[in-house]
Amino acid sequence: MSYIPREIPEGAIRYNTDSNKMEVWIGDKWMQVAVSSPNLDGGARGIFSQGMVPGGGVTGIHDYITLSTTGNAIEFGDTNSIYAQGCCADRTRGLFAGGDTPATQDIDFVTIASLGTYADSGANLNGTQMYSEGLSNGTRGIFAGGFNPGYLNVIDLVTIQSLGNASDFGDLTAQKFGIAGCSNPTRGLYMGGAISGTENDAANQRINIDFITIASTGDAQDFGDLSEKRAQSGAASNSIRGIVFGGRYSPTQTLIDFVNIATLGNSTSFGTLSRSTTRDGGAMASSTRAAFGGGDNLDPAANETNTIEYVAIATQGNSVDFGDLTQARNHMSGLSNGHGGL
């Protein structure tokens, strides 16, 4: 099978019937898409962080799922009750940074293949950060944005397998709270967010997508725009596509967008969430699936939800039920050992 190169858009995906492989166009040739996942309980493992539970309490329980299956989450472990953390992972270690109750700059870690509590890495972010957003490649973890007590534009850098403090990477294009992040092995994206005032106000929500080159340092640059303004979305990716789930309320967002990470440009509609939950959930991905769990729904009497949904990244369409968390919660995050940055 062949195409005239000038007719193929950058980042286009095809199924090669000769090799039975997925391929992506990188500008002058087709490159095969890696679709392997670490073999852990049958596939990549995703971990949902602690968060805020119904009634305003905070939980120390974090859950895990096997992304290649469906079913209810299983308790991974229990640690200090905290919410609003940023997180990222390589193939073996997950990092959870910052958070609130109390406000902290600590970086904790888990060994993804085992079950148990967090361990304090002894390392810290450059400052106290609540609601920072994490992404990573196989070596580096990047935490950006957040709140302390004003909105932040900082980007911090850590080496995931070491136990040292974060160093300065650069700055976002604006001070932002409630951004969503994902990556491939070379590029990280930070999407949406709010820049001032209340994040519920559409006037304060951002449509912008920032990008960084993970292996370097420096300030973020403009990538393109989301289809709508949003804050506190969830995002996850394989090495080709980034998926953005939902967002905060003005207007209500149940949209799912996608971007081709290797190119620059605006997001494209992927589908919609099958539930009314719109924000503050945790997102994670394998090479083939992206999942979004927890967060808020639109019922003020029971705002937190326990629902987990997923999509097949290579296709487009509405999300499908995966299962339930062990407890309803919001103000949470997610990571996996099979995401697109690895």
N, C-alpha and C positions, 0 to 999 in steps of 0.2 A: 504494500500500500504506500502511496506517495502523494504529496501535495506540493503545489508551487509555494515556496517559502513566503513570498510577499502576501499571500492570501491568509496566512495563519497568524492570529493575534498572539502576542506574548502571553504566556501562561496558559494557553489552551491545553486541554487534556483529551487524550484519545485512548481507546482500547485497541491495541495492536493484535489483530486476529492471527497473524503469523506466529508471534512469540507468546501469545496469551498473557501479555503484560500491559499494565497501565503506563502511559508515557505522557510527558509534559514538554511543550515547545518552549525552549529557552532563548529563542532569538535567531539561531542558525541551525538548530538540529533538535531532534526528539531525544529526550533523556528518560530512561526507565525510572518509574516511581518505586521506591523501596516501600514494601508493605509488610515487613516483618515486625513482630512485636516480641518483647521478652516473654519467654515461656514461664509464666508464673500463674499457677492455678488455671492454666489453659489460655493465658493471654495477658495483656497489659493490665496492671492494677491501678485504679484511681482511688484517691483518698479525699474525702470531704472533711473540712476542718470543723472545729467547734463553732458556736454561734449563739445567737440570742433565741430563747425558747418562748412559747406563749406565756403571757403574764409578765414579761420583762426580765425574767431571769436569764442567766448565762450558763451554758453547759461546758463541761470539759471533755465530753465524749466526741471522738471523731470516728468516722465510718469508712469502710472501703467497699468497692465493687470490682468485679472482673469485667472489663469493658466488652469482651467478646461474647458475653452471655447476657441474659436478662434475669431479673429477680431482685429481691429486697437487699439492701445494704446490710453489712455485718459490722458489728462494733470492732474497730481497730485497736482502740485503747482509750484511756482516760487520763487527763492531765489537768493543769490549772484551768479554771473556767475563764475563757477569754473570747473576744469576738473582734471583728474588723482587722484580721491579719492579712498580710500578703504572703503568697507562697509560690514556690517553684521547685523543680526537681531535675536530677539527672537519672540515669538508669537504676541507681541503687539508693539514693538518699533524697529525701524531701525536706525542704526548709520552710519554716513558718516564721514570719518576721513582723515585729511591731504588734499593734493591736491595742485594745482598750479593756479596762476593768482589771487592774489599773492600766493607764496609758504607759506604754513601754517601748523601748528600742531593742529589746532582746531578740536574738535569732535562735530558735530551737530547731532540732532536726529529728527525723524518724528514719529508720531503716525500712524501706518500703516492703521488702520481702518478709519481714517479721511482723509480729503483732506486739503492741505494748505502748508504753507512754512515750511522750516526747523526752528528748535529752537536751539539756541546755548546752549549746555549742560554746558558750563563753564569749561569743562574738556579739557585736551590736551594730545596728544601723548607725548612720552618722548623727541621727537625732531621733527623738520620739516620733513615730509615724503611725497613725491609725488610717486604715483603708488604703495603704499603699498597694500597688499592683505588681505582681511578680511575673517574670518570664525567664527562659533560660535556653542555652544550648547544652551540649554535653559536658561543658566545663564551668561556665560562668552562670551565675544567677544575677538578675537585674531587678531592682525594686524601684518604683517610680511613683511620684505624686502622693496624694493623701492629705492628711489634716493634722495640724498641730500648732495652736488651735485654729489658725488660718489655713487656707489651701496652699499646697506646696507644688513647686516645679522641680524638685530635686530628683536626680536619678542616681542611685547607689549601686555599687558593683561588689559582688563577693565571688570567691572561688568555692564552689559547692563542696568539694571534698576536703577543704582546709577548715580551720576553726578560727580564722582571723576576722577582725572587724571590717565592715564595709568601707570602701573608698569611693571618692567622688567620680562619677562617670561623666556627668554633664547635666543639662537642664532640659525639661520639656519645653514646648513652644509657648506654654502658658502655665500658670498655677492651676492645678486641676485636682478635683476630688471625684472619686467614683469612676475612674477610667477602667477599661477592660483591655487585657493584654494577651498576646499569643506570639508565636515565633516559628520560623524554620531554623535550620542550623546557622544561618548567617544574619538574618534580619529579625528584629523585634518590632512589633506594632503595639501602640497604645491608642485606644479608640474612645471617642466620646468624652464624657465627664462633665462636671460643672465647674465654673470658674469663680463664682461668688454667690453670696446670699444663700438662699435655700435651694437645694438640688431639685426640689419639686417644681420650681418655677422654670417654665420653658425658656424664658429669656436668659437664664443662667446656664442652660445646658448647651453642650458643644456638639457639633457635627463632625469636627475635625478628626483625622487619623494622623498620628505622628509615627515616624519610624526611626530606628537606630540600627547601626551595624554592631552586632554584639561583640565581635572580636576586637573592636577598637574602643576608643572613648570619644566623647564629644556631644554636642547638643543635638536634640532630636530635630528632624526635618519633616516637612509636610509630605504626606503620602497621598492624600485624597480625602474624600468625605464619606460619612455614612449616609444611608438613605433618609434618615430622620435624626433630629437631635435626640440625645439620650444620655443618661448617666446611670451608674450602677448596673450596667449590663454584665453578662458573663461571656467570656471568650475562650476558645480552645482551637487547636489546629493540628493537622498533620503537616508534612513538609511542603505541601502545595497550597492548601486552602486554609484560611482562618474563618471560623464561624463565630458570629456574634449573636447572643441570645438576649432578647428582651431589652429592658431599660426602665428608667423611672418615669413617673406618672404623667407628665405634661407634654404631649398627650400620652395616654396609656400605651405602652409598647408591648406587644406580644410578637413583634417581628423577629425573624431570623434573617440575618444578612450574611453574605460571604465575600471575601476578597481573595485574590491571587497574590500571595505574599511576595513573590519574586518580582512582581511588576508594581508600578505606581498607578493609582487610579481610584475611582470611587467604588464603594461596595455595591453588590447586586442582591436583589431579593432572593432568598433561599426558600422561605416558607414562613409558617407561623408556629408559635408554641400551641400545643393542644390544650393548654390550661390557661387560667387567667393570671398565673404568677408572672410577674414582670421584672423583678429586680432583686438584687442582694443574694442571689444563689451562688453556688459553686459550679464551675465548668472544668472539664477535663477531656482528653482525647487519646485515642490510639491512632494507628495509621489509617484506620477505616471508619471509626465512629467518634462522634463528639457527644458528650452527655452533659446535662444541666440539671442540678438537683437543689431542692430547698428554695429558700427565698420567700418573698411576700406574694400573697394573692390579694384580691380586691375586697375581701370581706373584713371590715374593720373589727368584727367581733372575734376573728380567728385569723390574724394576719399571716402568721408563719405557716408554711406548708412542708410536708414530708415527701412530696412527689419528685421522682427522677424521670427525665425524658431523654431520648437520644435521637440522633439523625445519622444517616449514612453520608459521610462527608463528600464522596464523589458524585452523589446525586443531588437533586433538589426536591423539596417537599416539606410537609409539616412534620413536626416531631411526633414520636411514638412513645408510649408508656414503657419504661424500663422496670420500675419497681418503686419501693419506698425507702426513705432513710429510716434509721432506728428511732428518730424523734424529729418532729417538725422544728425547723429553725431557719433564721435568716442571718444577715450580716456575716456571711461565711465565704469560703473560697474552696478551690479544688486544685489538685495536681495529679499527674500520672507519671509512670515510668516508661510510657510509650508514645509521648507527644511528638509533635513535628519538629521540635528543635534538636532532637537527638540524632 
